Amino acid sequence: MLRIKLLFCLLISISASKAQKVAFKEYDLPNGLHVILHQDNSAPVVAVSVMYHVGSKNENPTRTGFAHFFEHLLFEGSDNIKRGEFMKIVSSNGGQNNANTSQDRTFYYEVFPSNQLETGLWLESERMMHPVINEIGVKTQNEVVKEEKRMRVDNQPYGNFLAEVMKRLFTKHPYNWVPIGSMAHLDSAKLSEFIAFNKKYYTPNNSVLSIAGDINFENTKNLVASYFGEINSGVKIEKVNIQEDPITTEIVDTAYDGNIQIPAIMAAYRTPGETSKESLALELASSVLSQGASSRMYKKMVDNKKNSLQVGCFNYALEDYGAYIAYALPNGETSLNTLLKDMDDEILNLQNNLISEEEFTKIRNQYENEFIGKNDKMLGVAENLADSYTFHNKNTNYVNEELDEIRKITREDIQNVVRKYLNKNQRVVVYYLPKK
């Protein structure tokens, strides 16, 4: 049995090593647009994506929700695409498309049969060059966003938990609010404000065009130059650099949710941004504590003591900071304080004792196994390449270095980050209760 386990671990390591290398070419257009090309002719598919380095942290505190709103608004059409035709063009050419927004970036994409590469480039260039932003589009998408907020946040059990945590964990930095933002702010905004936001952030010099799939390099470069070369570069964007004061005393508060019957307890700690080695070590700490049925918190609280219906923790890593969040839902009449103590005890154990070599090997294998799947689709490759360039100091090759960075982390590193960041006097505790 031991030989089989060792062989399995070896196969995972070999597969991860092979999956790690993503070949690419990159260059800049004169207008500042960074272009990344990955060629894979194994299937007639191509992903065309644009990542704009703009998210909710770039918003005016009195106009939150703008970045997420633009995720929707920029599908309205352009000077050459009639209103409502964008998605029809995609589907009629055998493709699919979507977009998503975080605190730090907005990501648009199309996945097409490779003979429709030019269609994807045309659509994204139209979105960037001359989108139509008018009153009818703003009003239409305002209703769409409101409905999304009702479905995913306002009427969703525990839908507001992240917002409740973040607004207490960050008091100065714009991570204070979540990307969905405020509907009142969107209602109050003038058309000129939307136009100005688009002109400032959705520009070549604030974005990455990432293309992955069945392409020819020279042909693709010519098409990119043809569709994107004449777009004006835009103004230089000043990076948000707002420092939070350290939390030195435990902050305890209560939040209410009208959509739940079972309360929850949450403990959140402010942690380093995603490019920090410490952030990667915190990822592994999460695996030890709560990833899977064999993790420490799950075995203790769900399996053995049976005092928790659900327990978990995760490192919510963003560009400037992270938020390490532990949470639990009680089983029966178990008090939230009991759950909090049980979670604290497991964190304390991790601070005081090195994890075993066996446990360390297991979580590294888990990470490497997950890593294999990160680049198994062309859309994943395109996004990971753009993400590496955008958030790792323009180092696109981080896509090939991430696994090596994880492998450098030691058991001592995991213990040290837990000691440094996951302390009671450095956290926010939220009792998340049903609203009567």
ZAMISE-320368 format. One record per residue (C-alpha): x, y, z; residue in one letter. Coordinates in steps of 0.1 Angstrom, whole numbers, plus 5000, padded with zeros to 4 digits. Each point is the difference from the previous one (the first is absolute). Layout:
ZAMISE-320368
XYZa/...
//
This chain:
ZAMISE-320368
500050005000m/502950245008l/501649934966r/496650084983i/499750335019k/503650104992l/499449924963l/496850205000f/501750305015c/502849974975l/497649994971l/498250315013i/503450185003s/501049904964i/496650104986s/500150335018a/503550074988s/498949944964k/496950205003a/501950295015q/501750124968k/497850234980v/501850144969a/499150354990f/501150314980k/499350355012e/500550354988y/498650355003d/498250214974l/501050364997p/496850115018n/501149805031g/497849694995l/501849695013h/499449704978v/500649635010i/499749724976l/500049635008h/499949744971q/498449665005d/498949834968n/498749695017s/496350114995a/498450254977p/499150245029v/501250355009v/499350225030a/500250374996v/500150205032s/500650355013v/500950075036m/499650365011y/501950105032h/496950165015v/497849875028g/497950125028s/503050145019k/500350274972n/496650145007e/499050325017n/498749905035p/496750194991t/499749814967r/500649645009t/499049724976g/501450184968f/502549734990a/497449725003h/497550224983f/502450034970f/500349634999e/496450014988h/499950344982l/502849924975l/497849734985f/497550264989e/501650064966g/502350234981s/500150244971d/500049694977n/498049755021i/496350075005k/498649995035r/499349645011g/502049854971e/503349935018f/499049665015m/498049904969k/503250054979i/501949775024v/497449725001s/499350014962s/503749944994n/500249705023g/501550185030g/499350085036q/500950305020n/499850165035n/501750235024a/500850045037n/501150275024t/502149995032s/501350275023q/503150034977d/499149914964r/497349954974t/500349714976f/498149964967y/500349704977y/498749804970e/500749644991v/499649924963f/500849744974p/503550114989s/498750114966n/498250285018q/503050155016l/499550324981e/496450035012t/501249995036g/502750264994l/497550234982w/497549975029l/502650085027e/501450294980s/496550144995e/499549985038r/503250185006m/500050254972m/496550154999h/497349845022p/496750175000v/499350145035i/496650185001n/497050045022e/498049704987i/503049775005g/500750135035v/496349965011k/499849654985t/503149875016q/499150175033n/497049785002e/502049694990v/502550085028v/497250065025k/498549664992e/503449835003e/500550165034k/496549885011r/500749654989m/503749955011r/500250235030v/496850145015d/497949684997n/502849755003q/500649835033p/503450135014y/500250224969g/501250305019n/502649835022f/503050114980l/498850364999a/499549995038e/503549875005v/501850234976m/498450335012k/501349925035r/503449874990l/500850304978f/499350355011t/502250204977k/500749794970h/497249964973p/499949635007y/497550135026n/497249934974w/499449714977v/499750024962p/496249994998i/500150345017g/497050225009s/496950034978m/499350345015a/503450124987h/499249864965l/496650175001d/501650335009s/502749994973a/499850234970k/500749884964l/503150224999s/501449805030e/499749674982f/501650144968i/502950145020a/500549675018f/500249824967n/502450254985k/502349975029k/500249635006y/499049804969y/503050094979t/502949814983p/502650125026n/497949865028n/499349664986s/501449674987v/498849824969l/500649635005s/499349754973i/500449625004a/499349714976g/500249894964d/501850314986i/502850094976n/502350265017f/500650224970e/496550004988n/498750085035t/502550285005k/498950164967n/496349975011l/500750155034v/501850304984a/497250054976s/497250005026y/501750165030f/502950204987g/498050324994e/498350025034i/501250305021n/502149895029s/498350205028g/501350175031v/502549845024k/498249835029i/501450085034e/500149695022k/497949995031v/502450005030n/497950045032i/501549855031q/497949865028e/500950055037d/500749675017p/497349845020i/501349975035t/496849925019t/497449744991e/496950164984i/496749825008v/496850094983d/496649864989t/498449994966a/496549894991y/498649814969d/496349964994g/500649704977n/501449765025i/498849795029q/503349865011i/502550255014p/503850004992a/503250125016i/502750164980m/503650105009a/501950214974a/503750105001y/501750254977r/502849844980t/502550084973p/499150054963g/500149714975e/503550054988t/501549945034s/501649665008k/498250035033e/496750004981s/500949664984l/500949865034a/496650115013l/498449814971e/501749685013l/499050085036a/496450004987s/500549664985s/501249865034v/497150155019l/497049964978s/500549854965q/498149684997g/498649755025a/503449905014s/500950365009s/500450095037r/497050235005m/497649774981y/501149695018k/499850165034k/496850204997m/497949824974v/501149645004d/501049965036n/498350265021k/497150044975k/499550355013n/500350164965s/498049964968l/502750174981q/503450145007v/502750154978g/502750264995c/501650164969f/502550264991n/498150264979y/503150144983a/499750334981l/502650234985e/500750235029d/498949805030y/498449675008g/497349895024a/500449675018y/496549895010i/498949715022a/496349925005y/497749745014a/496349925002l/498749835032p/498349665001n/497050025023g/500350225031e/503850024999t/501050365010s/502050214975l/502650065027n/500649625002t/500649994963l/502350305001l/502149845028k/500349684981d/501350184969m/502350215022d/501449685016d/500949864966e/501750324989i/501950015033l/501149644995n/501350104965l/501950295017q/501649785026n/500749684981n/501549934966l/497749794978i/501249654993s/502049904970e/497149784989e/497550285002e/502350244983f/500549764971t/496249964997k/499250374997i/502850064975r/498749714979n/496550155002q/501350334988y/502049854972e/497049794989n/497850314998e/502850184982f/499849754972i/496550114992g/500650375000k/501350004964n/498149714985d/497750244980k/501050284977m/497950255019l/501849915032g/503450044983v/498950354987a/498850115034e/503049875019n/502550174976l/498250335003a/499749965037d/503849935003s/500950314980y/497550235018t/500749905036f/503549875001h/502050314990n/499549944962k/501649655004n/497849794977t/502249705006n/498749985035y/497549774984v/502949764998n/501650095034e/497049975024e/500449635006l/503750045007d/499250275025e/497649775018i/502649735001r/502450235017k/497650055030i/501049805030t/498149885031r/501850275019e/498650264976d/496549885006i/500550025038q/501550344998n/497250174979v/497449865023v/501950135030r/500550344983k/496550074987y/497349775016l/499950155035n/497050105020k/501250365005n/500350044962q/496549904989r/496450084995v/497449765014v/496550024985v/497049835016y/497849954969y/496449965012l/496549954986p/498150324998k/496849995019k/
//
